[in-house]
């Protein structure tokens, strides 16, 4: 499919910019064309396109000279190769002066004498050519500077992308609704580093070239009203993708938030000024609390979210610092959480729309909001629990005088319940495996098959799956050594994982899982012999490149990538199912469903509750018992006997 080039119009006509002239001038000074393309052009270091742009710039300058000063046309038409001096040739007098007399201490006669002593003339004709070329370069440089002031212009946010970008590249942007430079900047800042994924035939290299080009013209673009919702210039947003984001006083993520001085918490009314923390304000105190949680990425992310929401709400809704929160403020925030679903009267100062955005919006995007919609009762209860724990910790560190959340119950009473119905039936599980076997037997196939068997056969959480690796050969007494390691008995293996609260547990690895792992590692070029596998090697990694599979430094697959991989497979199998019930079940399934399936099937196969409890890492056997249907079936039989008894006649 070819991209349709939009029809020409005055607004779409390609324009000569200051960066084009700088690109042209730098080239005749002798700099490498590909390097200049990467520095100045939206096409990057693409040499053929850089050459084409060079020819176009020359033609545009000649057109301008024809209107402004025809005497310059002959000078502009001189081939640049004739003006370029070989690398080992005698330098020009100007180049010699720049190197030996940059401050102008010598007069012209003294400088020429010094030049002739340093570079004695061996070829008079070559010397004449060099002097002539030096004069021509000097005249050409002055001509370009003169023309630049008359015909070149900086890009403006409202300009069409067709006016500034490579024709084919601009057409692809226009095809998806990106018509102006402002549109392009907003798209990059809203979608993040992967903004190009929804645009056909624009890959990561072209995307990085466009970002580089925008940043090169940041001065011109930032001077205009290309602003995000929080008032930050669009170019600053692009810069935020590549460096430390600028602080903001708007509703933005914690890492980019800068509270107004009077609301920072330095003088919070609930502060205890004999604090054990070095933190002087609320943001720093929250960071200290998060750091105290240790390397538990999922826990830290969840806790940061709740603290971030409460801090922003206190500042923008109550116009108070978090360390000035009262119990009444906490009750109001609890009720605010319950009203986010839009079903109750909204009586808060900040409109609901400013708090809610699209799910999964990147944190650096101007579209980011603290919430993605209403919260379920269990999510509201979790928020109250975490905020109570935050303020309790700050009180123990003597940062806060009292805990304002103490005694504030959730809006709803929620009984914690695991979803035992989030388990696949045996035919559904078998359909997952059978469908995987129909895929091309490349590395992606071996990885998928192993991941399915690992998640089902051992009941691991998502975080435990992505953290699984080969254990260290040597163990340190008293220190956890998570990973795959030999167990007692021949060909027995255990996988030690760190579960919730960094609590270690060892789970026996089924033989079928070890065979699938050996197949997968062999495909990765690491062999089938577990004792030879390099220690600390992740069990589930990104795919290899091309035919080269031996890549010891390959990264472990991220939790989001593993989640998407399994979800994609579940949805593919759902479309293949004959019955709507099976399809509907699989279309909703996620990675955690395989953990539920492990527990349910293990109990149905006759495993003891205590055995399944240890493998899953449950603190209480009552939690594991939820997956057992034996007790429910026994109670159902009892009530059925009751009904039979009540209707039976007397003999």
BALUMBA-950259 format. One record per residue (C-alpha): x, y, z. Coordinates in nm, 3 decimals, always signed. Layout:
BEGIN
node x X	y Y	z Z
...
//
This chain:
BEGIN
node x +0.000	y +0.000	z +0.000
node x +0.144	y +0.336	z -0.106
node x +0.089	y +0.659	z +0.080
node x -0.116	y +0.916	z -0.112
node x +0.082	y +1.238	z -0.147
node x -0.151	y +1.532	z -0.067
node x -0.209	y +1.779	z -0.345
node x +0.013	y +2.084	z -0.362
node x -0.108	y +2.417	z -0.228
node x +0.057	y +2.737	z -0.105
node x +0.015	y +2.622	z +0.256
node x +0.174	y +2.285	z +0.176
node x +0.460	y +2.422	z -0.033
node x +0.795	y +2.317	z +0.108
node x +0.970	y +2.601	z +0.287
node x +1.333	y +2.687	z +0.325
node x +1.425	y +2.704	z +0.691
node x +1.721	y +2.833	z +0.885
node x +1.822	y +2.472	z +0.954
node x +1.831	y +2.402	z +0.580
node x +2.070	y +2.691	z +0.520
node x +2.288	y +2.584	z +0.814
node x +2.294	y +2.231	z +0.668
node x +2.404	y +2.364	z +0.326
node x +2.663	y +2.604	z +0.465
node x +2.815	y +2.339	z +0.694
node x +2.851	y +2.098	z +0.402
node x +3.055	y +2.329	z +0.183
node x +3.275	y +2.392	z +0.486
node x +3.370	y +2.025	z +0.452
node x +3.163	y +1.846	z +0.718
node x +3.028	y +1.494	z +0.658
node x +2.687	y +1.495	z +0.486
node x +2.534	y +1.206	z +0.685
node x +2.640	y +1.364	z +1.014
node x +2.489	y +1.695	z +0.908
node x +2.166	y +1.519	z +0.809
node x +2.141	y +1.373	z +1.158
node x +2.204	y +1.714	z +1.310
node x +1.977	y +1.930	z +1.094
node x +1.722	y +1.720	z +0.900
node x +1.406	y +1.531	z +0.990
node x +1.531	y +1.236	z +0.781
node x +1.836	y +1.184	z +1.003
node x +2.156	y +1.025	z +0.872
node x +1.987	y +0.893	z +0.555
node x +2.259	y +0.979	z +0.299
node x +2.046	y +0.963	z -0.021
node x +1.786	y +1.193	z +0.132
node x +2.055	y +1.425	z +0.265
node x +2.197	y +1.454	z -0.089
node x +1.851	y +1.520	z -0.230
node x +1.793	y +1.790	z +0.034
node x +2.130	y +1.945	z -0.050
node x +2.030	y +1.974	z -0.417
node x +1.690	y +2.117	z -0.319
node x +1.844	y +2.382	z -0.089
node x +2.083	y +2.489	z -0.365
node x +1.793	y +2.518	z -0.612
node x +1.592	y +2.724	z -0.362
node x +1.885	y +2.959	z -0.301
node x +1.931	y +3.000	z -0.677
node x +1.559	y +3.084	z -0.714
node x +1.593	y +3.344	z -0.441
node x +1.907	y +3.487	z -0.599
node x +1.726	y +3.518	z -0.933
node x +1.475	y +3.748	z -0.762
node x +1.701	y +3.928	z -0.518
node x +2.047	y +3.942	z -0.677
node x +2.106	y +3.757	z -1.008
node x +2.481	y +3.812	z -0.985
node x +2.495	y +3.541	z -0.717
node x +2.351	y +3.267	z -0.941
node x +2.683	y +3.179	z -1.105
node x +2.851	y +3.156	z -0.765
node x +2.581	y +2.925	z -0.627
node x +2.608	y +2.696	z -0.929
node x +2.976	y +2.619	z -0.869
node x +2.996	y +2.246	z -0.773
node x +3.086	y +2.214	z -0.408
node x +3.344	y +1.947	z -0.496
node x +3.551	y +2.213	z -0.674
node x +3.559	y +2.426	z -0.363
node x +3.645	y +2.147	z -0.122
node x +4.012	y +2.101	z -0.041
node x +4.163	y +1.753	z +0.013
node x +4.229	y +1.667	z +0.376
node x +4.609	y +1.670	z +0.323
node x +4.618	y +1.992	z +0.109
node x +4.774	y +2.318	z +0.213
node x +4.534	y +2.507	z +0.442
node x +4.388	y +2.836	z +0.332
node x +4.528	y +3.156	z +0.474
node x +4.206	y +3.202	z +0.675
node x +4.233	y +2.849	z +0.820
node x +4.600	y +2.911	z +0.899
node x +4.514	y +3.235	z +1.078
node x +4.239	y +3.065	z +1.280
node x +4.489	y +2.809	z +1.401
node x +4.806	y +3.017	z +1.448
node x +4.683	y +3.372	z +1.508
node x +4.322	y +3.359	z +1.632
node x +4.357	y +3.691	z +1.821
node x +4.505	y +3.890	z +1.525
node x +4.844	y +3.983	z +1.669
node x +5.015	y +3.965	z +1.325
node x +4.950	y +4.212	z +1.046
node x +4.876	y +4.080	z +0.698
node x +5.238	y +4.089	z +0.576
node x +5.368	y +3.911	z +0.889
node x +5.094	y +3.651	z +0.864
node x +5.176	y +3.576	z +0.498
node x +5.546	y +3.541	z +0.582
node x +5.469	y +3.300	z +0.864
node x +5.233	y +3.106	z +0.634
node x +5.499	y +3.076	z +0.363
node x +5.758	y +2.959	z +0.615
node x +5.520	y +2.695	z +0.751
node x +5.382	y +2.588	z +0.411
node x +5.650	y +2.656	z +0.149
node x +5.510	y +2.665	z -0.207
node x +5.597	y +2.346	z -0.397
node x +5.330	y +2.370	z -0.668
node x +5.251	y +2.728	z -0.777
node x +4.941	y +2.615	z -0.974
node x +4.799	y +2.434	z -0.672
node x +4.867	y +2.738	z -0.457
node x +4.681	y +2.961	z -0.703
node x +4.386	y +2.721	z -0.706
node x +4.383	y +2.713	z -0.329
node x +4.382	y +3.095	z -0.307
node x +4.108	y +3.115	z -0.567
node x +3.894	y +2.856	z -0.387
node x +3.948	y +3.039	z -0.062
node x +3.816	y +3.359	z -0.220
node x +3.519	y +3.173	z -0.373
node x +3.430	y +3.007	z -0.043
node x +3.447	y +3.341	z +0.130
node x +3.216	y +3.499	z -0.131
node x +2.979	y +3.200	z -0.121
node x +2.961	y +3.215	z +0.257
node x +2.872	y +3.585	z +0.245
node x +2.616	y +3.522	z -0.031
node x +2.443	y +3.251	z +0.171
node x +2.429	y +3.469	z +0.480
node x +2.281	y +3.751	z +0.270
node x +2.017	y +3.523	z +0.114
node x +1.938	y +3.355	z +0.445
node x +1.817	y +3.681	z +0.594
node x +1.578	y +3.728	z +0.301
node x +1.431	y +3.387	z +0.225
node x +1.478	y +3.150	z +0.522
node x +1.230	y +3.138	z +0.808
node x +1.186	y +2.934	z +1.128
node x +0.906	y +2.676	z +1.152
node x +0.583	y +2.784	z +1.324
node x +0.343	y +2.557	z +1.516
node x +0.060	y +2.621	z +1.272
node x +0.269	y +2.534	z +0.965
node x +0.175	y +2.226	z +0.766
node x +0.401	y +1.925	z +0.813
node x +0.418	y +1.914	z +0.433
node x +0.597	y +2.249	z +0.438
node x +0.883	y +2.127	z +0.655
node x +0.918	y +1.750	z +0.650
node x +1.023	y +1.496	z +0.391
node x +0.737	y +1.455	z +0.142
node x +0.674	y +1.081	z +0.198
node x +0.711	y +1.114	z +0.576
node x +0.473	y +1.411	z +0.590
node x +0.215	y +1.225	z +0.379
node x +0.210	y +0.939	z +0.632
node x +0.146	y +1.188	z +0.912
node x -0.131	y +1.363	z +0.721
node x -0.296	y +1.026	z +0.650
node x -0.358	y +0.978	z +1.026
node x -0.476	y +1.334	z +1.090
node x -0.146	y +1.502	z +1.185
node x -0.156	y +1.813	z +0.965
node x +0.052	y +2.075	z +1.145
node x +0.371	y +2.090	z +1.350
node x +0.153	y +2.163	z +1.653
node x -0.042	y +1.841	z +1.585
node x +0.285	y +1.649	z +1.564
node x +0.418	y +1.795	z +1.889
node x +0.093	y +1.718	z +2.073
node x +0.090	y +1.362	z +1.941
node x +0.444	y +1.300	z +2.063
node x +0.382	y +1.449	z +2.406
node x +0.051	y +1.268	z +2.460
node x +0.153	y +0.923	z +2.341
node x +0.512	y +0.917	z +2.468
node x +0.809	y +0.743	z +2.311
node x +0.587	y +0.495	z +2.128
node x +0.376	y +0.768	z +1.965
node x +0.461	y +0.637	z +1.618
node x +0.311	y +0.291	z +1.663
node x -0.031	y +0.389	z +1.529
node x +0.120	y +0.547	z +1.215
node x +0.186	y +0.301	z +0.929
node x +0.541	y +0.295	z +0.793
node x +0.696	y +0.519	z +1.058
node x +0.933	y +0.319	z +1.272
node x +1.146	y +0.400	z +1.579
node x +1.435	y +0.544	z +1.376
node x +1.215	y +0.788	z +1.185
node x +1.035	y +0.876	z +1.510
node x +1.361	y +0.958	z +1.687
node x +1.472	y +1.170	z +1.388
node x +1.150	y +1.372	z +1.407
node x +1.189	y +1.422	z +1.782
node x +1.548	y +1.536	z +1.728
node x +1.436	y +1.779	z +1.458
node x +1.166	y +1.928	z +1.682
node x +1.413	y +1.975	z +1.967
node x +1.664	y +2.138	z +1.729
node x +1.400	y +2.402	z +1.652
node x +1.284	y +2.427	z +2.013
node x +1.356	y +2.799	z +2.035
node x +1.125	y +2.880	z +1.746
node x +0.847	y +2.644	z +1.847
node x +0.860	y +2.714	z +2.221
node x +0.808	y +3.083	z +2.156
node x +0.454	y +3.013	z +2.039
node x +0.139	y +2.891	z +2.204
node x +0.185	y +2.513	z +2.161
node x +0.083	y +2.443	z +2.519
node x -0.025	y +2.130	z +2.700
node x -0.319	y +2.131	z +2.939
node x -0.094	y +2.217	z +3.231
node x +0.060	y +2.517	z +3.054
node x +0.392	y +2.355	z +2.961
node x +0.513	y +2.429	z +2.605
node x +0.483	y +2.131	z +2.372
node x +0.855	y +2.131	z +2.294
node x +0.929	y +2.115	z +2.665
node x +0.707	y +1.807	z +2.669
node x +0.915	y +1.648	z +2.393
node x +1.226	y +1.737	z +2.590
node x +1.067	y +1.565	z +2.892
node x +1.068	y +1.239	z +2.698
node x +1.446	y +1.254	z +2.675
node x +1.555	y +1.409	z +3.003
node x +1.442	y +1.494	z +3.352
node x +1.090	y +1.645	z +3.332
node x +1.039	y +2.002	z +3.441
node x +0.853	y +2.053	z +3.771
node x +0.496	y +2.175	z +3.751
node x +0.236	y +2.311	z +3.991
node x -0.053	y +2.154	z +3.796
node x -0.225	y +1.818	z +3.853
node x +0.071	y +1.609	z +3.740
node x +0.246	y +1.295	z +3.871
node x +0.439	y +1.313	z +4.194
node x +0.781	y +1.300	z +4.025
node x +0.700	y +1.619	z +3.831
node x +0.500	y +1.801	z +4.093
node x +0.628	y +2.114	z +4.263
node x +0.391	y +2.227	z +4.537
node x +0.347	y +2.599	z +4.596
node x +0.569	y +2.707	z +4.884
node x +0.277	y +2.778	z +5.117
node x +0.128	y +2.430	z +5.049
node x +0.447	y +2.225	z +5.051
node x +0.399	y +2.110	z +5.410
node x +0.703	y +2.286	z +5.551
node x +0.465	y +2.462	z +5.791
node x +0.187	y +2.205	z +5.803
node x -0.049	y +2.250	z +6.098
node x -0.015	y +1.879	z +6.187
node x +0.364	y +1.876	z +6.173
node x +0.570	y +1.747	z +6.463
node x +0.894	y +1.939	z +6.465
node x +1.104	y +1.674	z +6.640
node x +1.092	y +1.460	z +6.325
node x +1.329	y +1.169	z +6.277
node x +1.313	y +1.225	z +5.900
node x +1.541	y +1.455	z +5.704
node x +1.242	y +1.537	z +5.482
node x +1.131	y +1.898	z +5.518
node x +0.812	y +1.885	z +5.309
node x +0.530	y +1.645	z +5.227
node x +0.663	y +1.524	z +4.892
node x +0.998	y +1.433	z +5.045
node x +0.823	y +1.260	z +5.337
node x +0.619	y +1.048	z +5.093
node x +0.935	y +0.955	z +4.904
node x +1.096	y +0.845	z +5.232
node x +0.793	y +0.629	z +5.308
node x +0.804	y +0.469	z +4.963
node x +1.177	y +0.403	z +5.001
node x +1.110	y +0.225	z +5.332
node x +0.898	y -0.032	z +5.146
node x +1.205	y -0.183	z +4.983
node x +1.236	y -0.331	z +4.632
node x +0.872	y -0.433	z +4.594
node x +0.787	y -0.268	z +4.265
node x +0.415	y -0.352	z +4.257
node x +0.361	y -0.249	z +4.620
node x +0.554	y +0.076	z +4.574
node x +0.354	y +0.159	z +4.261
node x +0.021	y +0.099	z +4.436
node x +0.119	y +0.294	z +4.748
node x +0.261	y +0.584	z +4.546
node x -0.066	y +0.609	z +4.353
node x -0.275	y +0.650	z +4.669
node x -0.037	y +0.898	z +4.832
node x -0.016	y +1.097	z +4.509
node x -0.394	y +1.120	z +4.478
node x -0.443	y +1.236	z +4.836
node x -0.161	y +1.495	z +4.819
node x -0.295	y +1.646	z +4.493
node x -0.652	y +1.644	z +4.622
node x -0.555	y +1.823	z +4.943
node x -0.369	y +2.094	z +4.751
node x -0.612	y +2.155	z +4.465
node x -0.942	y +2.082	z +4.640
node x -0.876	y +2.190	z +4.998
node x -0.597	y +2.440	z +4.931
node x -0.405	y +2.280	z +5.217
node x -0.086	y +2.078	z +5.258
node x -0.112	y +1.706	z +5.323
node x +0.048	y +1.763	z +5.662
node x -0.237	y +2.001	z +5.743
node x -0.509	y +1.740	z +5.679
node x -0.776	y +1.700	z +5.946
node x -1.004	y +1.404	z +6.010
node x -1.283	y +1.599	z +5.837
node x -1.060	y +1.633	z +5.529
node x -1.001	y +1.257	z +5.527
node x -1.374	y +1.187	z +5.551
node x -1.434	y +1.428	z +5.264
node x -1.168	y +1.254	z +5.052
node x -1.327	y +0.917	z +5.128
node x -1.662	y +1.049	z +5.007
node x -1.489	y +1.204	z +4.704
node x -1.357	y +0.859	z +4.606
node x -1.708	y +0.718	z +4.629
node x -1.848	y +0.996	z +4.407
node x -1.602	y +0.951	z +4.120
node x -1.838	y +0.712	z +3.941
node x -2.073	y +1.004	z +3.870
node x -2.374	y +0.843	z +4.039
node x -2.393	y +1.094	z +4.324
node x -2.405	y +1.472	z +4.348
node x -2.068	y +1.635	z +4.284
node x -2.016	y +1.918	z +4.531
node x -1.636	y +1.953	z +4.517
node x -1.463	y +2.263	z +4.386
node x -1.246	y +2.101	z +4.115
node x -1.455	y +1.955	z +3.829
node x -1.465	y +1.578	z +3.803
node x -1.315	y +1.591	z +3.451
node x -0.987	y +1.729	z +3.583
node x -0.937	y +1.420	z +3.800
node x -1.025	y +1.150	z +3.548
node x -0.842	y +1.051	z +3.229
node x -0.804	y +0.755	z +3.001
node x -0.672	y +0.431	z +3.147
node x -0.302	y +0.352	z +3.087
node x -0.213	y +0.709	z +2.988
node x +0.168	y +0.750	z +3.028
node x +0.268	y +0.947	z +3.336
node x +0.463	y +1.202	z +3.129
node x +0.164	y +1.276	z +2.904
node x -0.028	y +1.600	z +2.938
node x -0.344	y +1.384	z +2.933
node x -0.245	y +1.202	z +3.254
node x -0.494	y +1.221	z +3.540
node x -0.485	y +1.062	z +3.889
node x -0.795	y +0.848	z +3.821
node x -0.928	y +0.656	z +3.522
node x -1.289	y +0.639	z +3.644
node x -1.494	y +0.545	z +3.947
node x -1.347	y +0.314	z +4.210
node x -1.500	y -0.014	z +4.322
node x -1.577	y -0.055	z +4.693
node x -1.271	y -0.278	z +4.733
node x -1.048	y -0.016	z +4.566
node x -1.189	y +0.253	z +4.796
node x -1.118	y +0.035	z +5.098
node x -0.762	y -0.024	z +4.974
node x -0.707	y +0.352	z +4.938
node x -0.825	y +0.417	z +5.296
node x -0.605	y +0.134	z +5.427
node x -0.292	y +0.259	z +5.249
node x -0.343	y +0.623	z +5.348
node x -0.399	y +0.519	z +5.708
node x -0.071	y +0.326	z +5.694
node x +0.109	y +0.624	z +5.536
node x +0.003	y +0.867	z +5.807
node x +0.068	y +0.608	z +6.079
node x +0.425	y +0.567	z +5.952
node x +0.474	y +0.944	z +5.932
node x +0.345	y +0.977	z +6.288
node x +0.588	y +0.709	z +6.412
node x +0.868	y +0.902	z +6.244
node x +0.742	y +1.211	z +6.430
node x +0.679	y +1.394	z +6.102
node x +0.307	y +1.421	z +6.185
node x +0.164	y +1.499	z +6.526
node x -0.144	y +1.278	z +6.478
node x -0.286	y +1.038	z +6.221
node x -0.589	y +1.212	z +6.063
node x -0.703	y +0.883	z +5.908
node x -0.727	y +0.711	z +6.244
node x -1.087	y +0.601	z +6.293
node x -1.202	y +0.685	z +5.937
node x -1.373	y +0.372	z +5.800
node x -1.421	y +0.300	z +5.428
node x -1.747	y +0.414	z +5.268
node x -1.850	y +0.052	z +5.213
node x -1.798	y -0.265	z +5.410
node x -1.621	y -0.504	z +5.175
node x -1.566	y -0.869	z +5.251
node x -1.242	y -0.982	z +5.091
node x -1.313	y -1.253	z +4.842
node x -1.101	y -1.439	z +4.593
node x -1.268	y -1.510	z +4.262
node x -1.271	y -1.889	z +4.243
node x -1.471	y -1.854	z +3.920
node x -1.161	y -1.704	z +3.758
node x -1.035	y -2.052	z +3.679
node x -1.038	y -2.227	z +3.345
node x -1.210	y -2.559	z +3.295
node x -0.996	y -2.852	z +3.186
node x -1.122	y -2.833	z +2.824
node x -1.044	y -2.459	z +2.817
node x -0.692	y -2.519	z +2.950
node x -0.637	y -2.798	z +2.701
node x -0.757	y -2.569	z +2.421
node x -0.488	y -2.315	z +2.522
node x -0.216	y -2.576	z +2.486
node x -0.355	y -2.723	z +2.165
node x -0.378	y -2.383	z +2.001
node x -0.017	y -2.303	z +2.096
node x +0.097	y -2.622	z +1.923
node x -0.045	y -2.495	z +1.594
node x +0.186	y -2.191	z +1.593
node x +0.512	y -2.180	z +1.392
node x +0.777	y -2.351	z +1.603
node x +1.004	y -2.050	z +1.640
node x +1.141	y -1.903	z +1.961
node x +0.811	y -1.723	z +2.032
node x +0.634	y -2.062	z +2.028
node x +0.878	y -2.221	z +2.274
node x +0.856	y -1.918	z +2.502
node x +0.475	y -1.918	z +2.500
node x +0.450	y -2.293	z +2.565
node x +0.695	y -2.277	z +2.854
node x +0.523	y -1.972	z +3.007
node x +0.182	y -2.140	z +2.994
node x +0.312	y -2.455	z +3.161
node x +0.513	y -2.261	z +3.420
node x +0.218	y -2.041	z +3.522
node x -0.029	y -2.329	z +3.530
node x +0.198	y -2.597	z +3.674
node x +0.334	y -2.386	z +3.961
node x +0.063	y -2.127	z +4.028
node x +0.299	y -1.829	z +4.023
node x +0.195	y -1.465	z +4.037
node x +0.280	y -1.236	z +3.744
node x +0.560	y -1.067	z +3.940
node x +0.704	y -1.408	z +4.030
node x +0.695	y -1.523	z +3.667
node x +0.895	y -1.229	z +3.534
node x +1.144	y -1.250	z +3.824
node x +1.214	y -1.624	z +3.774
node x +1.578	y -1.695	z +3.688
node x +1.856	y -1.949	z +3.730
node x +1.978	y -1.933	z +4.090
node x +2.335	y -1.860	z +4.189
node x +2.553	y -2.170	z +4.224
node x +2.688	y -2.061	z +4.563
node x +2.449	y -1.965	z +4.839
node x +2.522	y -1.724	z +5.123
node x +2.394	y -1.844	z +5.460
node x +2.102	y -1.636	z +5.582
node x +2.051	y -1.470	z +5.243
node x +1.779	y -1.560	z +4.995
node x +1.891	y -1.711	z +4.666
node x +1.580	y -1.702	z +4.448
node x +1.577	y -1.895	z +4.126
node x +1.588	y -2.241	z +3.974
node x +1.808	y -2.476	z +4.176
node x +1.862	y -2.853	z +4.220
node x +1.646	y -3.027	z +4.480
node x +1.689	y -3.350	z +4.672
node x +1.690	y -3.655	z +4.447
node x +1.805	y -3.703	z +4.088
node x +1.662	y -3.466	z +3.823
node x +1.455	y -3.281	z +4.080
node x +1.437	y -2.904	z +4.064
node x +1.282	y -2.634	z +4.278
node x +1.206	y -2.273	z +4.196
node x +1.259	y -2.040	z +4.489
node x +1.050	y -1.726	z +4.453
node x +1.002	y -1.412	z +4.660
node x +0.629	y -1.368	z +4.715
node x +0.431	y -1.096	z +4.885
node x +0.628	y -0.913	z +5.149
node x +0.952	y -1.057	z +5.000
node x +0.865	y -1.385	z +5.169
node x +1.062	y -1.670	z +5.005
node x +0.909	y -2.006	z +4.922
node x +1.027	y -2.305	z +4.719
node x +0.793	y -2.460	z +4.464
node x +0.873	y -2.802	z +4.309
node x +0.908	y -2.782	z +3.931
node x +0.703	y -3.048	z +3.746
node x +0.892	y -3.260	z +3.494
node x +0.677	y -3.130	z +3.206
node x +0.776	y -2.773	z +3.295
node x +1.147	y -2.866	z +3.305
node x +1.121	y -3.031	z +2.963
node x +0.950	y -2.721	z +2.817
node x +1.220	y -2.504	z +2.977
node x +1.496	y -2.720	z +2.829
node x +1.334	y -2.689	z +2.484
node x +1.312	y -2.312	z +2.525
node x +1.670	y -2.272	z +2.652
node x +1.799	y -2.493	z +2.372
node x +1.624	y -2.268	z +2.123
node x +1.795	y -1.969	z +2.289
node x +2.131	y -2.138	z +2.234
node x +2.194	y -2.224	z +2.599
node x +2.165	y -2.603	z +2.570
node x +1.939	y -2.851	z +2.747
node x +2.157	y -2.928	z +3.050
node x +2.033	y -2.723	z +3.350
node x +2.362	y -2.747	z +3.541
node x +2.534	y -2.564	z +3.254
node x +2.289	y -2.277	z +3.232
node x +2.449	y -1.944	z +3.335
node x +2.346	y -1.834	z +3.681
node x +2.107	y -1.537	z +3.708
node x +1.978	y -1.605	z +3.353
node x +1.610	y -1.497	z +3.334
node x +1.378	y -1.785	z +3.253
node x +1.148	y -1.572	z +3.034
node x +1.318	y -1.311	z +2.817
node x +1.269	y -1.089	z +2.517
node x +1.303	y -1.261	z +2.181
node x +1.637	y -1.298	z +2.003
node x +1.725	y -1.095	z +1.696
node x +1.727	y -1.278	z +1.364
node x +1.911	y -1.608	z +1.368
node x +2.136	y -1.516	z +1.656
node x +1.985	y -1.672	z +1.967
node x +2.288	y -1.677	z +2.200
node x +2.250	y -1.346	z +2.380
node x +2.353	y -1.379	z +2.746
node x +2.261	y -1.016	z +2.819
node x +1.903	y -1.060	z +2.697
node x +1.659	y -0.883	z +2.930
node x +1.386	y -1.050	z +3.130
node x +1.041	y -0.995	z +2.984
node x +0.859	y -0.712	z +3.163
node x +0.539	y -0.782	z +3.352
node x +0.334	y -0.577	z +3.105
node x +0.485	y -0.757	z +2.805
node x +0.422	y -1.101	z +2.960
node x +0.066	y -1.000	z +3.046
node x +0.007	y -0.888	z +2.686
node x +0.162	y -1.206	z +2.545
node x -0.073	y -1.433	z +2.741
node x -0.377	y -1.209	z +2.690
node x -0.317	y -1.214	z +2.315
node x -0.306	y -1.595	z +2.322
node x -0.621	y -1.619	z +2.538
node x -0.812	y -1.393	z +2.299
node x -0.688	y -1.583	z +1.993
node x -0.808	y -1.911	z +2.143
node x -1.140	y -1.751	z +2.244
node x -1.208	y -1.675	z +1.877
node x -1.149	y -2.043	z +1.795
node x -1.390	y -2.184	z +2.056
node x -1.713	y -2.349	z +1.943
node x -1.923	y -2.248	z +2.243
node x -1.998	y -1.889	z +2.343
node x -1.957	y -1.969	z +2.715
node x -1.601	y -2.091	z +2.663
node x -1.521	y -1.798	z +2.437
node x -1.661	y -1.547	z +2.686
node x -1.460	y -1.704	z +2.969
node x -1.132	y -1.694	z +2.776
node x -1.185	y -1.345	z +2.639
node x -1.184	y -1.217	z +3.001
node x -0.894	y -1.433	z +3.119
node x -0.564	y -1.283	z +3.231
node x -0.232	y -1.410	z +3.363
node x -0.366	y -1.445	z +3.717
node x -0.637	y -1.681	z +3.597
node x -0.368	y -1.946	z +3.545
node x -0.285	y -1.921	z +3.917
node x -0.653	y -1.973	z +4.002
node x -0.665	y -2.261	z +3.754
node x -0.360	y -2.423	z +3.916
node x -0.525	y -2.415	z +4.259
node x -0.864	y -2.540	z +4.139
node x -0.726	y -2.823	z +3.926
node x -0.473	y -2.929	z +4.192
node x -0.748	y -2.969	z +4.452
node x -0.973	y -3.148	z +4.202
node x -0.685	y -3.387	z +4.126
node x -0.666	y -3.485	z +4.494
node x -0.395	y -3.258	z +4.636
node x -0.429	y -3.164	z +5.003
node x -0.523	y -2.806	z +5.083
node x -0.203	y -2.768	z +5.287
node x +0.010	y -2.872	z +4.987
node x -0.157	y -2.625	z +4.752
node x -0.138	y -2.355	z +5.021
node x +0.241	y -2.393	z +5.046
node x +0.289	y -2.386	z +4.668
node x +0.075	y -2.074	z +4.628
node x +0.225	y -1.896	z +4.928
node x -0.109	y -1.834	z +5.102
node x -0.083	y -1.728	z +5.464
node x -0.395	y -1.921	z +5.562
node x -0.541	y -2.252	z +5.441
node x -0.881	y -2.079	z +5.448
node x -0.771	y -1.874	z +5.147
node x -0.676	y -2.187	z +4.956
node x -0.998	y -2.359	z +5.054
node x -1.193	y -2.111	z +4.841
node x -1.074	y -2.303	z +4.535
node x -1.206	y -2.632	z +4.668
node x -1.562	y -2.714	z +4.560
node x -1.583	y -3.023	z +4.781
node x -1.728	y -2.843	z +5.082
node x -1.981	y -2.655	z +4.871
node x -2.093	y -2.977	z +4.698
node x -2.132	y -3.147	z +5.037
node x -2.345	y -2.860	z +5.168
node x -2.554	y -2.862	z +4.849
node x -2.624	y -3.234	z +4.898
node x -2.732	y -3.159	z +5.257
node x -2.992	y -2.900	z +5.156
node x -3.118	y -3.126	z +4.878
node x -3.174	y -3.403	z +5.134
node x -3.360	y -3.148	z +5.346
node x -3.594	y -3.067	z +5.057
node x -3.654	y -3.436	z +4.987
node x -3.734	y -3.492	z +5.356
node x -3.979	y -3.200	z +5.367
node x -4.180	y -3.334	z +5.074
node x -4.171	y -3.704	z +5.164
node x -4.502	y -3.855	z +5.282
node x -4.553	y -4.062	z +5.597
node x -4.545	y -4.440	z +5.546
//
